[in-house]
């Protein structure tokens, strides 16, 4: 029997199956997400501030009653070069005087055919979770990712570009800046010194009913609402502003947004 006559009929289906398998394998690889965990604990003696710099990924600043500092992170990457992206994206922690610096180190761009290839830098993100003593001064900066913090007593600075910012049970100086994202702040009691700014997003601030603070509130495309009757809004169409003081004006609250609402919420003390 001449087997050669049957070869074309056998090769075609096998080739099709091979191509399909390769396509499925490539698709699975392209969509596959890889993770790598990082966790270190550092002696808090002599450290009074922490600075974190990230690029892609959320950051959460937690508070605990221990004296040491824990930095937890998860590196994530997907695509055909996920493993390489994870290896080349590093987390560097150094001590500079009394400051602990945490930094995401991105891979250097590669040069291909006369142009720079930045693909690796966009391929990985790092999600951070910090566990810190309450009084530590904290400065956080990321580009693409939400930022949150809770239970802080020390000065807190939170910056992102594309992401929301949420702060809970705060009792210290506060500075928040984002471009595309909302800002939500809840003070543990009265308003402390606070500067809150976004471009595309609303800003909500909650504080105790008996708070005392000076305020400067501004929005362009949005409303200003307040549970405090002392807040009088100037402007009905276009830019709206409110400036003045609540009670003795001990604290300070500055809020600015372009596209979003500004709201001040008064919280009654427990038992009243």
N, C-alpha and C positions, 0 to 999 in steps of 0.2 A: 504494500500500500504506500502511495506517495504522500508522506506526512507534510511535505512542503506546501501542498495545496491548502492545508488547514491552518498554517502558521499565520497568515494575515488575519483570519477570523479570530485567532487566539490572542494575537499581539494587540489588536485594537482595544478589546475590552480591558486587557491587563494594563495597557498604557493609560487608558481612561481612569482606571482605578488608582493607578500610581499617581496620576496628576491630582485626582480628588484627595487622596491621602495627604499629598504634599500641601495642597491648598488648606485642608483642614488643620494640618500640623502648624502651618505658618500662621493661620488665623488664631489658633489657640495660643501660640507663642506670643503673637502681637497683643493679645488681650490678657495674657497672664500677668498677674501682679505678684511681685516678690516683696518680702518684708525682711527687715533686719532690726533687731532691738538693741537699744543702748541704755544702760543704767549704771550710774556711778553715784557714790555717796562721798561727800567732802566734809571735812572738819569745819565747823562754822566759827571757830575761834579766830579772832582778828579780822573777820569778814563782816563789813557793814553794808555792802551793796553788791548787787548782781546785775550784770548787763548781758542780755541775750540778743544776738543778731541772727535772723533767719531770712529765707527768701520765699520758699514755697512750703506752706503748711501752717496749721493752727498752733497756737500757744496757749496753754492754760497755766496760770499761776495759782497754786494752791497753798494753803497755810496749815502748818501743824505745830504741835507744842514741843517739838524736839529742837535741840541746838544745832544739829548738823543740817546739811543741804543735800537734797537728792535731786539729781537731774535724770529724768527718764525721757526716752525718745524712741520713735519708730520711724525708720527710713522706709519709704515705699517707692517702688518704680515698676513700670510696666512697659511692654513693647519688646521688640526683638533684642534690644540692648539693655534690658532691665538689670541683669546681673552686673554688667560693666558699670552702669550708672550708680548702682548701690556701692560698688567698690570705690568708685572715684568721688563719691559724695561723703565727706568726712565731718565728724563732730569734734571740734577742738575746745577743750576747757583749760584755761590758764588763769593764774592768779597774778594780778597787777596791783601791788600794794594791798589795800584793804578791799579790793574789788575782785569778784570772781567773774571772768569773762567766758561766756558760752557762745560759740560761733559755728555756723554751718559753712563749711568750705566746699565750694563747688569745683568741679573739674575745670581745668583750663581749656579754653576753646582750641579746637584743632584747625589747622589750615588745610584746605582741600581745594585744589584747582584755583588758587589765587584768592579764595574767599574764606572767611571764617565760618566754621560749623559750630553753632551753639546748641545743637540738638541734645547733647548730654545734659546740659544745665537744666533744660525744661523737663527732662525725663524722670526726675526724682523729687520727692517732697519729704520733709521731715516734720513730724508732729511731736511737739514737746509738751511735757507735763512736769512742772516744778513743784517740789514740796519744800517750803521755806519757813523759817521763823517769822512771826508776824511783823516784827519791827524792821526787817531788812528793807533797805531802799532798793527798788527794782526798776529797771529800764529795759523795755522789750521793744524790739523792732522786727517786723516782718513785712513782706510785700504782698503775697497772695495767701491770705488765711485769716480766719477770725481769731480774736484775742479775748481771753476772759481771765478774771481774777476774783478772788473772794477772801474775805477775812483779813485784809491787810491793814496794818497800822502805820507803816513807814510810807515815805513818799513813793508814788507810783506813776510811771510814765509808760504809756502804751501807744505804739504807732503801727499802723498798717496802711496799705493803699487800697487793696481790694478785699474787704472783709468787715464784718461787724465787730463791735467791742461791747463787752458786757462786764460790769463790775458790781459785785454784790457785797453787802455788809462791810463797806469801806469806812475807815476812820482815820484818814490822813490826807496830806496834800495829793492832788490828782491832776494829771495832764493826759488828755486823750486826743489823738489826731488820726482820722481816716479820710479817705476820699470817697470810696464807694461802699457805704455801709452805714447801718444805724448805730447809735450810741445809747446804751442803757446803763444808768448808774443808780445804785441804791446805797445811800449812806447808812451806817449803823445808827446814827443819831443825827445831830445837826450837820449842816453843810460845812465842809472844810474848804480850804483854798482849792478851787477847781477851774481848769480851763478845758473846755470840751469843744471840739471842732470836727465837722464833717462837711462834705460838699453835696453828695447825693445820699441823703438819709435823714431820718428823724432823730431827735435827741430827747430822751426822757430822763428826768432826774427825780428821785424820791428821797425824802428826808423827813425828819420828825416835825410835827406840827409846831413845836416850840423853837424851831431853828431861828437863828439870827444871822443874816448875811446880806451883803450888798450884791446886786445882780446886774448883769449886762447881757441881754438876750437879743439875738438878731436872727432873722430869716428873710429870705427873698420870696420863695415860692412855697408858702406854707403858713400855718397859723401859730400863734403863741397862746397857750392855755396854761392856767395856773390855779391851784387850789388856794393860793394866798391872794386875798383881795387887794393887797398893796401893789400887786403887779398890774400896772396900767400900760396898755399897748398903744403905741403911736403908729399910725399908718393902717389903712384898711386895704388898699390895693398896692401891689408891688412890695417893696421892702417894708418889713415891720420890725419895730424895736421896742424894747422895754428896759428902762433903767431906773434904779432906785434902791431902796433898802427895806429889809424885813427886820422889825424890832430894832436892835442896836447896831445891826450890820457888822457883827463880829467876823463872820466868814466871808468868803467871796466866791461868786459863781459867774463865770463868763461862758456863754454858749453862742456858737455861730454855726449856721448851716445855710445852704443856698436852696436846695430842693428838699424840703422836709419840714415837719412840724416840730415845735419846741414845746415841751410839756413839763410842768413842775407839779409833782404830786406830794401832798402832805400826808404823813402817816401818823395816826394817833398812837400815843404811847399805850402799852399794854396795861389793862386794868382800868382804863378811863371809860 
